[in-house]
Amino acid sequence: MSGEPLTKVDSAVQGLEATSPPKESHIHKHRRASSSANGVMNINDLEAQGIDLQIAKETQMLGWKVNTSPTSIDDKDYLKVMLTTPPVKKIDLHFKTGLHVTARNLKGVTIRDAMDAIHKSFKKRPDDELPEPYLKGFEWDKEESWTSLLVHLSTNAGPKPAGGSSKKKKKAAAAEEEAA
């Protein structure tokens, strides 16, 4: 490499000018819309506006064991029901033992979202460690806390929902007919 001039040109630097490219004017691109659904409220906005919450009555008849999967309940249609009216994006769930969990869903917290949040904290607990293993229902006390629900547990499953799968109903009816 004696002082001969280079004959090849590096394509990475060829044709670049020393000046920076012209800046585009401030153009607004389409901004992605929020993932939340229409009518779904923030719990803090409800408190500011003084709107009361109503809890779905279906939560009181599930007979769900908190250390089992929410999908283990008989009637899966209850899982799709909104936990509160009006629907909220997130809500805190408080147990009388002092445990706090939060259920979240930008399209509105459903019964399943609440059950998933509860199950996450109880799933590794064996049955004998749970003095009250069944979900009894939820309670909203605006004097205590506007933004949270109290979770009530019980020692027994309580009343089962009247619904259920039609296959089970047909089997039970067929069994009764055979016994008669």
Accessible surface in RSA format (square Angstrom, percent):
REM  Atomic radii and reference values for relative SASA: ProtOr
REM  Chains: A
REM  Algorithm: Lee & Richards
REM  Probe-radius: 1.40
REM  Slices: 20
REM RES _ NUM      All-atoms   Total-Side   Main-Chain    Non-polar    All polar
REM                ABS   REL    ABS   REL    ABS   REL    ABS   REL    ABS   REL
RES MET A   1   245.20 127.0 161.07 106.6  84.13 200.3 140.04 119.1 105.16 139.3
RES SER A   2    84.13  71.1  65.71  87.7  18.42  42.4  59.17 126.0  24.97  35.0
RES GLY A   3    89.20 110.0   0.00   N/A  89.20 110.0  49.46 135.7  39.74  89.0
RES GLU A   4   138.11  79.3 115.95  87.7  22.17  52.8  39.88  77.1  98.23  80.2
RES PRO A   5   118.22  86.2  99.63  90.8  18.59  67.6 110.92  91.6   7.30  45.4
RES LEU A   6   169.92  94.6 139.80 100.0  30.12  75.7 141.79  99.6  28.13  75.7
RES THR A   7   128.44  91.4  95.25  96.6  33.19  79.1  77.00 103.4  51.45  77.8
RES LYS A   8   184.79  90.1 167.81 103.0  16.97  40.4 115.83 104.3  68.95  73.4
RES VAL A   9    99.33  65.4  71.10  64.4  28.23  68.0  74.65  64.9  24.68  66.9
RES ASP A  10    88.23  61.8  74.06  73.7  14.18  33.5  32.33  76.1  55.91  55.8
RES SER A  11    98.61  83.3  76.75 102.4  21.86  50.4  42.68  90.9  55.92  78.3
RES ALA A  12    74.44  68.4  48.57  75.0  25.87  58.9  59.45  83.7  14.99  39.7
RES VAL A  13    96.15  63.3  85.48  77.4  10.66  25.7  85.48  74.3  10.66  28.9
RES GLN A  14   116.33  65.0  93.10  68.0  23.23  55.3  27.91  59.4  88.41  67.1
RES GLY A  15    73.17  90.2   0.00   N/A  73.17  90.2  41.92 115.0  31.25  70.0
RES LEU A  16   136.47  76.0 108.93  77.9  27.55  69.2 109.42  76.8  27.06  72.8
RES GLU A  17   141.30  81.1 116.64  88.2  24.66  58.7  45.99  88.9  95.31  77.8
RES ALA A  18   116.65 107.3  66.70 102.9  49.95 113.6  78.80 111.0  37.85 100.3
RES THR A  19   104.47  74.3  86.69  87.9  17.78  42.4  80.33 107.9  24.14  36.5
RES SER A  20    90.39  76.4  67.82  90.5  22.57  52.0  44.07  93.9  46.32  64.9
RES PRO A  21   108.82  79.3  95.86  87.4  12.97  47.1 103.52  85.5   5.30  32.9
RES PRO A  22   128.03  93.3 103.46  94.3  24.57  89.3 114.60  94.6  13.43  83.5
RES LYS A  23   196.23  95.7 161.91  99.3  34.31  81.7 110.72  99.7  85.51  91.1
RES GLU A  24   148.13  85.0 118.75  89.8  29.38  70.0  52.59 101.7  95.54  78.0
RES SER A  25    88.43  74.7  67.46  90.0  20.97  48.3  56.87 121.1  31.56  44.2
RES HIS A  26   162.69  88.9 130.19  90.5  32.49  83.1 100.34 103.4  62.35  72.6
RES ILE A  27   115.84  65.9  92.91  69.2  22.93  55.3  96.55  69.5  19.29  52.3
RES HIS A  28   156.88  85.7 129.17  89.8  27.71  70.9  88.10  90.8  68.78  80.0
RES LYS A  29   178.98  87.3 156.08  95.8  22.90  54.5 104.63  94.2  74.35  79.2
RES HIS A  30   175.24  95.8 138.94  96.6  36.30  92.9 106.68 109.9  68.56  79.8
RES ARG A  31   209.56  88.0 191.96  97.9  17.60  41.9  74.22 101.4 135.34  82.0
RES ARG A  32   202.59  85.1 183.03  93.3  19.56  46.6  70.39  96.2 132.20  80.1
RES ALA A  33    81.55  75.0  62.00  95.7  19.56  44.5  71.52 100.7  10.04  26.6
RES SER A  34    88.35  74.7  54.75  73.1  33.59  77.4  51.80 110.3  36.55  51.2
RES SER A  35    65.85  55.6  47.88  63.9  17.97  41.4  28.04  59.7  37.81  53.0
RES SER A  36    28.66  24.2  12.75  17.0  15.91  36.7   0.23   0.5  28.43  39.8
RES ALA A  37    43.72  40.2  29.22  45.1  14.50  33.0  39.27  55.3   4.45  11.8
RES ASN A  38   155.46 107.2 126.55 122.3  28.91  69.6  37.06  89.2 118.39 114.4
RES GLY A  39    55.41  68.3   0.00   N/A  55.41  68.3  38.86 106.7  16.54  37.1
RES VAL A  40    18.41  12.1   3.32   3.0  15.09  36.4   3.32   2.9  15.09  40.9
RES MET A  41    50.19  26.0  47.33  31.3   2.86   6.8  22.23  18.9  27.96  37.0
RES ASN A  42    57.53  39.7  55.00  53.2   2.53   6.1   5.53  13.3  52.00  50.3
RES ILE A  43     4.66   2.7   3.94   2.9   0.72   1.7   3.94   2.8   0.72   2.0
RES ASN A  44    84.12  58.0  78.64  76.0   5.48  13.2  25.62  61.7  58.49  56.5
RES ASP A  45    68.05  47.7  66.94  66.6   1.11   2.6   6.97  16.4  61.08  60.9
RES LEU A  46     0.08   0.0   0.08   0.1   0.00   0.0   0.08   0.1   0.00   0.0
RES GLU A  47    82.87  47.6  71.34  54.0  11.53  27.5  17.61  34.1  65.25  53.3
RES ALA A  48    91.63  84.2  47.70  73.6  43.93  99.9  60.08  84.6  31.55  83.6
RES GLN A  49   113.33  63.4  78.58  57.4  34.75  82.7  39.37  83.8  73.97  56.1
RES GLY A  50    45.88  56.6   0.00   N/A  45.88  56.6  22.40  61.5  23.47  52.6
RES ILE A  51    64.73  36.8  60.46  45.0   4.27  10.3  64.73  46.6   0.00   0.0
RES ASP A  52    61.55  43.1  52.79  52.5   8.75  20.7  16.25  38.2  45.30  45.2
RES LEU A  53     8.96   5.0   0.00   0.0   8.96  22.5   0.00   0.0   8.96  24.1
RES GLN A  54   112.29  62.8 108.70  79.4   3.59   8.5  49.50 105.4  62.79  47.6
RES ILE A  55    35.88  20.4  17.92  13.3  17.97  43.3  18.42  13.3  17.47  47.4
RES ALA A  56    15.97  14.7   4.15   6.4  11.82  26.9  14.83  20.9   1.14   3.0
RES LYS A  57   155.51  75.9 151.38  92.9   4.13   9.8 103.76  93.4  51.75  55.1
RES GLU A  58    48.07  27.6  48.07  36.4   0.00   0.0   4.87   9.4  43.20  35.3
RES THR A  59     0.38   0.3   0.38   0.4   0.01   0.0   0.00   0.0   0.38   0.6
RES GLN A  60   107.78  60.3  95.00  69.4  12.79  30.4  19.76  42.1  88.02  66.8
RES MET A  61    63.88  33.1  63.57  42.1   0.32   0.8  51.10  43.4  12.79  16.9
RES LEU A  62     5.70   3.2   0.71   0.5   4.99  12.5   0.71   0.5   4.99  13.4
RES GLY A  63     9.05  11.2   0.00   N/A   9.05  11.2   0.00   0.0   9.05  20.3
RES TRP A  64     2.96   1.2   0.68   0.3   2.29   5.4   2.96   1.6   0.00   0.0
RES LYS A  65    48.39  23.6  46.00  28.2   2.39   5.7  18.55  16.7  29.84  31.8
RES VAL A  66     0.16   0.1   0.16   0.1   0.00   0.0   0.16   0.1   0.00   0.0
RES ASN A  67    21.69  15.0   8.30   8.0  13.38  32.2   0.85   2.0  20.84  20.1
RES THR A  68    48.95  34.8  44.32  44.9   4.63  11.0  47.34  63.6   1.61   2.4
RES SER A  69    47.65  40.3  42.80  57.1   4.85  11.2  31.23  66.5  16.42  23.0
RES PRO A  70     3.96   2.9   3.96   3.6   0.00   0.0   3.96   3.3   0.00   0.0
RES THR A  71    53.92  38.4  48.99  49.7   4.94  11.8  30.06  40.4  23.87  36.1
RES SER A  72    68.72  58.1  35.41  47.3  33.31  76.7  41.26  87.9  27.46  38.5
RES ILE A  73    12.69   7.2   5.05   3.8   7.65  18.4  12.12   8.7   0.58   1.6
RES ASP A  74    74.62  52.3  55.00  54.7  19.62  46.4  11.25  26.5  63.37  63.2
RES ASP A  75    25.24  17.7  23.00  22.9   2.24   5.3   1.53   3.6  23.72  23.7
RES LYS A  76    96.93  47.3  93.61  57.4   3.32   7.9  75.49  67.9  21.44  22.8
RES ASP A  77    93.53  65.5  89.34  88.9   4.19   9.9  26.98  63.5  66.55  66.4
RES TYR A  78    35.06  16.4  34.99  19.9   0.07   0.2  18.46  13.9  16.60  20.5
RES LEU A  79     8.06   4.5   6.97   5.0   1.09   2.8   6.99   4.9   1.07   2.9
RES LYS A  80   156.61  76.4 137.79  84.5  18.82  44.8  94.35  84.9  62.26  66.3
RES VAL A  81    47.06  31.0  41.08  37.2   5.98  14.4  47.06  40.9   0.00   0.0
RES MET A  82    69.12  35.8  62.98  41.7   6.14  14.6  62.98  53.5   6.14   8.1
RES LEU A  83     0.03   0.0   0.03   0.0   0.00   0.0   0.03   0.0   0.00   0.0
RES THR A  84     1.01   0.7   0.21   0.2   0.79   1.9   0.42   0.6   0.59   0.9
RES THR A  85    81.84  58.2  81.80  82.9   0.04   0.1  52.27  70.2  29.57  44.7
RES PRO A  86    31.63  23.1  30.70  28.0   0.93   3.4  31.63  26.1   0.00   0.0
RES PRO A  87    33.48  24.4  33.43  30.5   0.05   0.2  33.48  27.6   0.00   0.0
RES VAL A  88     0.09   0.1   0.05   0.0   0.04   0.1   0.05   0.0   0.04   0.1
RES LYS A  89    61.69  30.1  60.29  37.0   1.40   3.3  18.72  16.9  42.97  45.8
RES LYS A  90    87.81  42.8  87.50  53.7   0.31   0.7  42.75  38.5  45.07  48.0
RES ILE A  91     1.16   0.7   0.00   0.0   1.16   2.8   1.16   0.8   0.00   0.0
RES ASP A  92    43.39  30.4  43.02  42.8   0.37   0.9   5.35  12.6  38.04  37.9
RES LEU A  93     0.00   0.0   0.00   0.0   0.00   0.0   0.00   0.0   0.00   0.0
RES HIS A  94    39.88  21.8  39.57  27.5   0.30   0.8  31.28  32.2   8.59  10.0
RES PHE A  95     9.58   4.8   2.87   1.8   6.71  17.5   3.02   1.8   6.56  18.8
RES LYS A  96   165.63  80.8 123.36  75.7  42.27 100.6  92.82  83.6  72.81  77.6
RES THR A  97   115.15  81.9  74.45  75.5  40.70  97.0  77.22 103.7  37.93  57.3
RES GLY A  98    46.95  57.9   0.00   N/A  46.95  57.9  33.07  90.7  13.89  31.1
RES LEU A  99    63.11  35.1  55.18  39.5   7.94  20.0  61.36  43.1   1.75   4.7
RES HIS A 100   114.07  62.3  91.30  63.5  22.77  58.2  67.37  69.4  46.70  54.3
RES VAL A 101    20.91  13.8  14.26  12.9   6.66  16.0  20.73  18.0   0.18   0.5
RES THR A 102    39.83  28.3  22.69  23.0  17.14  40.8   4.26   5.7  35.57  53.8
RES ALA A 103     1.24   1.1   0.00   0.0   1.24   2.8   1.24   1.8   0.00   0.0
RES ARG A 104   157.26  66.0 135.79  69.2  21.47  51.1  52.99  72.4 104.27  63.2
RES ASN A 105    46.43  32.0  37.36  36.1   9.07  21.8  11.53  27.8  34.90  33.7
RES LEU A 106    94.02  52.4  89.93  64.3   4.09  10.3  89.93  63.2   4.09  11.0
RES LYS A 107   130.75  63.8 127.47  78.2   3.28   7.8  70.75  63.7  60.00  63.9
RES GLY A 108     0.46   0.6   0.00   N/A   0.46   0.6   0.00   0.0   0.46   1.0
RES VAL A 109     0.24   0.2   0.13   0.1   0.10   0.2   0.13   0.1   0.10   0.3
RES THR A 110    20.24  14.4  20.24  20.5   0.00   0.0  16.80  22.6   3.44   5.2
RES ILE A 111     0.00   0.0   0.00   0.0   0.00   0.0   0.00   0.0   0.00   0.0
RES ARG A 112    94.10  39.5  94.10  48.0   0.00   0.0  23.51  32.1  70.59  42.8
RES ASP A 113    28.51  20.0  23.92  23.8   4.59  10.9   3.36   7.9  25.15  25.1
RES ALA A 114     0.00   0.0   0.00   0.0   0.00   0.0   0.00   0.0   0.00   0.0
RES MET A 115     0.00   0.0   0.00   0.0   0.00   0.0   0.00   0.0   0.00   0.0
RES ASP A 116    55.97  39.2  50.94  50.7   5.03  11.9  25.84  60.8  30.13  30.1
RES ALA A 117    16.76  15.4   6.72  10.4  10.04  22.8  14.22  20.0   2.54   6.7
RES ILE A 118     0.00   0.0   0.00   0.0   0.00   0.0   0.00   0.0   0.00   0.0
RES HIS A 119    32.67  17.9  32.67  22.7   0.00   0.0  17.80  18.3  14.87  17.3
RES LYS A 120   156.24  76.2 142.27  87.3  13.97  33.3  87.06  78.4  69.18  73.7
RES SER A 121    46.75  39.5  17.21  23.0  29.54  68.1  26.51  56.5  20.23  28.3
RES PHE A 122    11.60   5.8  11.60   7.2   0.00   0.0  11.60   7.0   0.00   0.0
RES LYS A 123   103.11  50.3  81.56  50.0  21.54  51.3  34.11  30.7  69.00  73.5
RES LYS A 124   182.86  89.2 151.04  92.7  31.82  75.8 102.67  92.4  80.18  85.4
RES ARG A 125   105.04  44.1  99.84  50.9   5.20  12.4  13.74  18.8  91.31  55.3
RES PRO A 126    67.64  49.3  56.10  51.1  11.54  41.9  67.33  55.6   0.30   1.9
RES ASP A 127    79.15  55.4  68.31  68.0  10.84  25.6  29.20  68.7  49.95  49.8
RES ASP A 128   133.06  93.2  90.68  90.3  42.38 100.2  52.50 123.6  80.56  80.3
RES GLU A 129   102.16  58.7  79.97  60.5  22.19  52.8  36.14  69.9  66.02  53.9
RES LEU A 130    13.09   7.3   4.73   3.4   8.36  21.0   4.75   3.3   8.34  22.4
RES PRO A 131   113.33  82.6  89.57  81.7  23.76  86.4 102.45  84.6  10.88  67.6
RES GLU A 132    48.28  27.7  45.90  34.7   2.38   5.7  11.49  22.2  36.79  30.0
RES PRO A 133    14.84  10.8  14.84  13.5   0.00   0.0  14.84  12.3   0.00   0.0
RES TYR A 134    47.30  22.1  47.30  26.9   0.00   0.0  15.24  11.5  32.06  39.5
RES LEU A 135     3.19   1.8   0.00   0.0   3.19   8.0   0.00   0.0   3.19   8.6
RES LYS A 136   124.33  60.7 117.97  72.4   6.36  15.1  66.40  59.8  57.93  61.7
RES GLY A 137     4.64   5.7   0.00   N/A   4.64   5.7   4.64  12.7   0.00   0.0
RES PHE A 138    11.89   5.9   0.00   0.0  11.89  30.9   0.00   0.0  11.89  34.0
RES GLU A 139    71.38  41.0  68.26  51.6   3.12   7.4  27.23  52.7  44.16  36.1
RES TRP A 140    41.95  16.8  19.50   9.4  22.45  52.7  19.50  10.4  22.45  36.4
RES ASP A 141    43.87  30.7  39.13  39.0   4.73  11.2   7.42  17.5  36.44  36.3
RES LYS A 142    83.85  40.9  70.33  43.2  13.51  32.2  38.62  34.8  45.23  48.2
RES GLU A 143   146.07  83.9 109.91  83.2  36.16  86.1  69.50 134.4  76.57  62.5
RES GLU A 144   118.82  68.2  84.39  63.8  34.43  82.0  41.53  80.3  77.29  63.1
RES SER A 145    38.53  32.6  30.28  40.4   8.25  19.0  26.11  55.6  12.42  17.4
RES TRP A 146    39.37  15.8  33.58  16.3   5.78  13.6  33.58  17.9   5.78   9.4
RES THR A 147    33.40  23.8  32.59  33.0   0.81   1.9  14.15  19.0  19.25  29.1
RES SER A 148     5.96   5.0   3.37   4.5   2.58   6.0   0.56   1.2   5.40   7.6
RES LEU A 149     0.22   0.1   0.00   0.0   0.22   0.6   0.22   0.2   0.00   0.0
RES LEU A 150    41.31  23.0  41.31  29.6   0.00   0.0  41.31  29.0   0.00   0.0
RES VAL A 151     6.23   4.1   0.00   0.0   6.23  15.0   0.00   0.0   6.23  16.9
RES HIS A 152    68.99  37.7  67.62  47.0   1.37   3.5  49.06  50.6  19.93  23.2
RES LEU A 153    28.21  15.7  18.85  13.5   9.36  23.5  18.85  13.2   9.36  25.2
RES SER A 154    19.48  16.5  17.07  22.8   2.42   5.6  15.65  33.3   3.83   5.4
RES THR A 155    96.48  68.6  78.46  79.5  18.03  43.0  51.63  69.3  44.85  67.8
RES ASN A 156    96.85  66.8  94.30  91.1   2.55   6.1  30.82  74.2  66.03  63.8
RES ALA A 157    30.62  28.2  21.37  33.0   9.25  21.0  21.38  30.1   9.24  24.5
RES GLY A 158    39.42  48.6   0.00   N/A  39.42  48.6  23.89  65.6  15.53  34.8
RES PRO A 159    99.57  72.6  86.66  79.0  12.90  46.9  98.31  81.2   1.26   7.8
RES LYS A 160   123.47  60.2 100.44  61.6  23.03  54.8  72.29  65.1  51.18  54.5
RES PRO A 161    20.69  15.1   8.08   7.4  12.61  45.8   9.09   7.5  11.61  72.1
RES ALA A 162   101.49  93.3  68.99 106.5  32.50  73.9  80.65 113.6  20.85  55.2
RES GLY A 163    36.02  44.4   0.00   N/A  36.02  44.4  20.53  56.3  15.49  34.7
RES GLY A 164    28.30  34.9   0.00   N/A  28.30  34.9  10.87  29.8  17.44  39.1
RES SER A 165    48.35  40.9  37.53  50.1  10.82  24.9  44.77  95.3   3.58   5.0
RES SER A 166    69.21  58.5  63.37  84.6   5.84  13.5  36.18  77.1  33.03  46.3
RES LYS A 167   160.64  78.4 157.81  96.8   2.83   6.7 102.57  92.3  58.07  61.9
RES LYS A 168   120.63  58.8 115.36  70.8   5.27  12.5  88.80  79.9  31.83  33.9
RES LYS A 169   115.16  56.2 106.62  65.4   8.54  20.3  69.80  62.8  45.36  48.3
RES LYS A 170   146.08  71.3 138.51  85.0   7.57  18.0  89.71  80.7  56.37  60.0
RES LYS A 171   156.26  76.2 148.56  91.2   7.70  18.3  95.02  85.5  61.24  65.2
RES ALA A 172    53.39  49.1  44.57  68.8   8.82  20.1  52.94  74.6   0.45   1.2
RES ALA A 173    49.17  45.2  43.81  67.6   5.36  12.2  48.14  67.8   1.03   2.7
RES ALA A 174    47.72  43.9  43.37  66.9   4.34   9.9  47.05  66.3   0.67   1.8
RES ALA A 175    59.48  54.7  49.10  75.8  10.38  23.6  54.28  76.4   5.19  13.8
RES GLU A 176   126.19  72.4 117.51  88.9   8.68  20.7  45.36  87.7  80.83  66.0
RES GLU A 177   134.29  77.1 116.17  87.9  18.12  43.1  45.00  87.0  89.29  72.9
RES GLU A 178   149.72  86.0 117.13  88.6  32.59  77.6  50.11  96.9  99.61  81.3
RES ALA A 179    92.40  85.0  49.70  76.7  42.70  97.1  62.38  87.9  30.02  79.5
RES ALA A 180   118.50 109.0  52.78  81.4  65.72 149.5  87.66 123.4  30.84  81.7
END  Absolute sums over single chains surface
CHAIN  1 A    13118.0      10475.7       2642.3       7316.1       5801.8
END  Absolute sums over all chains
TOTAL         13118.0      10475.7       2642.3       7316.1       5801.8
